[in-house]
């Protein structure tokens, strides 16, 4: 009669398979985690700009023009942001927020812009992007600069949905594809 030794623990193949599955899970989840934290940072200026936006709405309704004195003239205190360096109001009803240099790489140092416009009935509508309108009645514009790094499209997935530039459905790529392109490029 043959004595078989009882196996204890996992075999080498089982360990390799478990390790490969673990690596695959990490590989798939890392881009999602990066996108999640990036989106959290990308939404911060929207939150900080909201009180200024409401004050500008009131000023426009009362005076019919944009305030020339900036945020201080509206009597609004802008909260400190963790990823936003400053929020300022320009004379043409454009609210700009600049991301700090320690924000995520794609948005660090970039500006996030909200600007007022009017619809056909004269109601105030706000739009966002990276380009300023030439007048109060102009519609939303997105800046497509010569350098792809300067365009909103480069970091749009991290901005609020209404700020995404217009894109066709075939241009929408899953985060895994974008992650792979970043690794290769």
Phi, psi and omega in degrees: 000136182266134176268121177263136178281131180287130182285135175235134181084188182265150176283168181297318179298317179298321178294319180295318179296316179297319178296317180296318179295318177299317178297320179297318179297316179296318182298323181280326185275334181302315177297325179294321178294317178297319179294321181296312180292324177296318178296321179298320178287324182290337181273341184304315180297326178301317179294317181289332182279341186304312179299322178294318179300316180295320179294322177294319176305312180298315180298316179297319181292324182279323188249341180077007178216170180279145178291137181265351188265003179079192183297321182298324181290342179273347182075026181253132175263122180273129180292153175288141177247153178282326183245356181252126182285313180203158174235127181224153179247127178260166189295342181261032179062033177254124177255124182241139173235134179251129178286146177291164179287343179266010174285176179306150187307318184290337183247352182301127178079353182278160178254142175247128189236130170247136177222147183276146174216171180238138176275184185297337180265003179087006177284147180281128177235138179255143177227161180230159180169209179235002180243141179275143175286158180278337176210169185300327183276352181296151178277179180299142175227146176243134180276127173245092185282174180295326180266124180302334181292339182270355185271153176298327183301332182292330181233016181302323180301341181265353180268164175305148187305320182292350180263358181292139177291156178295132180219150176280160184297327182288346178274347181284122183242144175295157183299330179296319179295317178298321179297316179296319178297321178295321179294317183286316186273000000 
